Amino acid sequence: MNILNGLDAVRQIMHECIISENTNDGVLSDVESIITVANNEEGVDEPCVWINQHPTIVAPGSKTSLSNIVTLQTTFEFVCIEYDPDPEIAERKGQNLASRCVLAVMRNYQRLQAEYNKRVIHNIEFNMFYPVGEVTIQGKRDKVPATSVSLNIKHQINWLNCCKTKKK
């Protein structure tokens, strides 16, 4: 992959991993809102998964020379929210939803790379699973606990391939 299509392919595959499980028989069949943009000004319906893409960096231990292949790391965070009048149950539901997001990624990322003919993701590492606070949902009287899970996606860019790419 080159820089022109490699970064977008990673984003596209990660989003599709979650969206493809939001079907009647998928592990995210109960999810009402999947947000794929950083700044959402519209309300959310819960259960909700908010996909946040963090900065792409050179993967720890990777060479950074522009004359060969560089391994990059992009962290994707899935913030999960599910309402229940009992805050303890709501927190458990959010944690379960976060776990199912990891399952959705693991079930789909290799299949999607094959379908798109874009073998860009070389490794996925578990980063963090944690409660991130509370959100207010319109129409609900209480704040809802939010749980986040993040994964480090390792992918490669071939700099030599970038130089051969024609301008569009």
Summary of the structure (lengths in Angstrom):
residues: 168
radius of gyration: 17.6
end to end distance: 16.5
largest distance: 57.9
contacts: 492
relative contact order: 0.23
helix: 32%
strand: 35%
